[in-house]
Amino acid sequence: MKTLIPVEMIEKKILMIRGEKVMLDADLSELYGVETKMLVRAVKRNANRFPADFMFQLDKAEFENLRFQFGTSSHWGGRRYLPYAFTEQGVAMLSSVLNSERAVKVNIEIMRAFVKLRQMLASNAELARKLNEMEKKYDAQFKIVFDAIRQLMTPPETKKSKIGFEVREKMARYRTSGRKRSR
């Protein structure tokens, strides 16, 4: 089945803020193909559909933290207000507010991404529980095996790449004699 937007792309835009899995207004507007200000206007016109557990506005510290995590880019630049974060329920409500065919299709893809994420977290928790039960049953000789399995279960640390470039060239030789050159 061909999807409008790859699930991996959507998953990258799901963030954890205030202990909630959320998507930011700018990311959602990009997926829906509308300007961020148009999305926010539509939400404000229908404010009664977006209670605090569906949507919240980031505070200055949260926004700064996000900017440091992702680096400063044009995507974040030029905002006159702090971004809004939408929970899974808020994203679901957006399709009724944005009332376009693309919004409905994109919403379906986003809901699938949230469900996939939830399933992955649940299966990982179930695996950890089963591993703990097995470890209690077996003696110390299997401790190495259990430690290795736990290591495999932990996600790898992402290596931060350097930003910018490094120039590697020979240094120019300058005249070091006591004479000055005349112009």
PLY file of the C-alpha trace (Angstrom):
ply
format ascii 1.0
element vertex 183
property float x
property float y
property float z
element edge 182
property int vertex1
property int vertex2
end_header
0.00 0.00 0.00
1.44 3.36 -1.06
1.38 6.03 1.61
1.20 9.77 1.14
4.01 10.38 3.65
6.52 7.74 4.82
5.89 6.63 8.41
9.59 7.14 9.22
9.30 10.82 8.31
6.32 11.23 10.63
8.01 9.29 13.45
10.96 11.70 13.36
8.58 14.59 13.97
7.01 13.03 17.09
8.71 14.54 20.13
8.49 13.93 23.86
7.57 17.15 25.68
6.12 17.36 29.21
5.97 13.57 29.25
3.66 13.53 26.21
4.30 12.38 22.66
3.51 15.47 20.60
3.96 17.07 17.19
4.69 20.76 16.72
2.50 23.12 14.71
5.25 23.84 12.15
5.85 20.13 11.49
2.13 19.45 11.17
1.59 22.37 8.81
4.45 21.08 6.65
2.83 17.63 6.48
-0.63 19.08 5.77
0.75 21.44 3.13
-0.55 24.63 4.77
1.18 27.62 6.33
1.73 27.39 10.08
-0.18 30.61 10.69
-3.20 29.18 8.80
-3.13 26.03 10.93
-2.93 28.08 14.14
-5.78 30.34 12.97
-7.99 27.33 12.29
-7.20 25.96 15.76
-7.92 29.29 17.45
-11.26 29.59 15.61
-12.16 26.19 17.09
-10.51 26.58 20.50
-13.28 24.64 22.25
-12.16 21.49 20.35
-8.62 21.69 21.76
-8.54 21.33 25.56
-5.21 21.32 27.42
-4.74 17.55 26.99
-5.07 17.92 23.19
-2.79 20.92 22.67
-0.54 23.28 24.63
1.82 26.12 23.86
5.47 25.61 24.69
7.01 27.97 27.20
10.18 29.90 26.42
12.48 27.40 28.19
10.99 24.43 26.30
11.33 26.27 23.00
14.97 27.19 23.71
15.67 23.58 24.68
14.24 22.41 21.34
16.32 24.92 19.44
19.47 23.70 21.18
18.56 20.05 20.45
17.95 20.62 16.76
20.26 23.54 16.17
19.16 26.90 14.88
17.67 26.68 11.43
15.37 28.63 9.18
12.61 26.16 10.15
12.55 27.66 13.66
13.55 31.20 12.76
11.25 34.17 12.44
8.51 32.99 14.79
6.55 35.70 16.55
4.97 33.34 19.04
5.94 30.18 20.87
5.00 26.97 19.01
2.00 24.84 19.83
2.38 21.13 20.57
-0.43 18.71 19.68
-0.93 15.37 21.42
-2.24 12.37 19.51
-5.83 13.42 20.30
-5.10 16.97 19.19
-3.70 15.74 15.90
-6.83 13.63 15.41
-8.99 16.70 16.03
-7.01 18.72 13.47
-8.50 16.75 10.57
-11.98 18.03 11.46
-10.71 21.61 11.66
-8.60 21.60 8.49
-11.35 19.98 6.42
-9.32 19.10 3.31
-8.77 15.78 1.59
-5.01 15.99 2.17
-5.53 16.75 5.88
-7.64 13.62 6.29
-5.11 11.42 4.43
-2.14 12.86 6.33
-4.03 12.43 9.61
-4.53 8.74 8.90
-0.77 8.35 8.34
0.03 10.24 11.55
-2.39 8.09 13.58
-0.69 4.98 12.16
2.71 6.34 13.19
1.48 7.00 16.76
0.03 3.47 16.96
3.27 1.93 15.63
5.28 3.89 18.19
2.98 2.77 21.00
3.25 -0.88 19.87
7.05 -0.68 19.76
7.19 0.76 23.28
4.76 -1.87 24.58
6.64 -4.77 22.99
9.94 -3.49 24.37
8.43 -3.24 27.87
6.99 -6.76 27.53
10.37 -8.09 26.42
12.08 -6.45 29.41
9.49 -7.98 31.78
10.00 -11.47 30.32
13.76 -11.08 30.51
13.53 -10.18 34.22
11.37 -13.27 34.88
13.83 -15.54 33.08
16.78 -14.04 34.94
15.14 -14.90 38.27
14.71 -18.54 37.19
18.27 -19.17 36.04
21.48 -19.00 38.03
24.49 -16.71 37.73
26.07 -18.59 34.80
23.48 -17.01 32.47
24.07 -13.48 33.81
26.42 -12.73 30.91
23.75 -13.74 28.40
21.10 -11.58 30.08
23.48 -8.60 30.24
24.24 -9.00 26.53
20.52 -9.12 25.68
19.90 -5.97 27.75
22.71 -4.22 25.90
21.09 -5.13 22.59
17.74 -3.78 23.81
19.10 -0.33 24.66
19.06 2.04 21.72
22.50 3.08 20.47
23.75 6.52 21.38
23.62 8.86 18.46
26.99 10.33 17.69
26.83 14.10 17.27
28.57 15.24 14.13
30.54 18.45 14.04
28.95 21.41 12.35
31.05 23.43 9.94
34.20 22.50 8.10
37.90 22.26 8.70
40.43 23.74 6.30
43.58 21.69 5.88
46.20 23.47 3.84
49.84 24.28 4.18
50.58 27.51 5.93
51.91 30.30 3.74
55.50 31.24 4.30
56.08 34.90 5.00
59.28 36.82 4.67
61.00 37.02 8.00
64.06 39.10 7.09
64.55 42.47 8.67
64.07 44.35 5.40
60.77 46.00 4.61
59.41 45.87 1.13
58.88 49.17 -0.61
55.59 49.81 -2.29
0 1
1 2
2 3
3 4
4 5
5 6
6 7
7 8
8 9
9 10
10 11
11 12
12 13
13 14
14 15
15 16
16 17
17 18
18 19
19 20
20 21
21 22
22 23
23 24
24 25
25 26
26 27
27 28
28 29
29 30
30 31
31 32
32 33
33 34
34 35
35 36
36 37
37 38
38 39
39 40
40 41
41 42
42 43
43 44
44 45
45 46
46 47
47 48
48 49
49 50
50 51
51 52
52 53
53 54
54 55
55 56
56 57
57 58
58 59
59 60
60 61
61 62
62 63
63 64
64 65
65 66
66 67
67 68
68 69
69 70
70 71
71 72
72 73
73 74
74 75
75 76
76 77
77 78
78 79
79 80
80 81
81 82
82 83
83 84
84 85
85 86
86 87
87 88
88 89
89 90
90 91
91 92
92 93
93 94
94 95
95 96
96 97
97 98
98 99
99 100
100 101
101 102
102 103
103 104
104 105
105 106
106 107
107 108
108 109
109 110
110 111
111 112
112 113
113 114
114 115
115 116
116 117
117 118
118 119
119 120
120 121
121 122
122 123
123 124
124 125
125 126
126 127
127 128
128 129
129 130
130 131
131 132
132 133
133 134
134 135
135 136
136 137
137 138
138 139
139 140
140 141
141 142
142 143
143 144
144 145
145 146
146 147
147 148
148 149
149 150
150 151
151 152
152 153
153 154
154 155
155 156
156 157
157 158
158 159
159 160
160 161
161 162
162 163
163 164
164 165
165 166
166 167
167 168
168 169
169 170
170 171
171 172
172 173
173 174
174 175
175 176
176 177
177 178
178 179
179 180
180 181
181 182
